[in-house]
Amino acid sequence: MTDLTGHYVDAVLARYQSDLSVFRQYAAVYTEVFEEYLTDETVRMTDVNFITRCAEQDYRDGASGAAVFQGIYDELEAAHG
């Protein structure tokens, strides 16, 4: 299986540009990363950093059919898998 993590992250970030609910969806699913986003003062996480970290985890979760954006995952796998 080809690792398409970077492509997945790019696709999710592109969706985020037109659909800000991407942030809220990831905040609801990846609560530990969201807590870090809110509280970690040593490494100030931007919105894009937050989306990127979540999308990377989301891509790994997609292998089991659990991706938040399973449609994007499935399209990438069909095109490159």
Buried (B, 14 or more C-beta within 10 A) or exposed (E): EEEBBEBBBBBBBEBBEEEEEBBEBBBEBBEEBBEBBEEEEEEEBEEEEBBBBBBBBBBBBBEEEEBBBEEBBBBBBEEEE
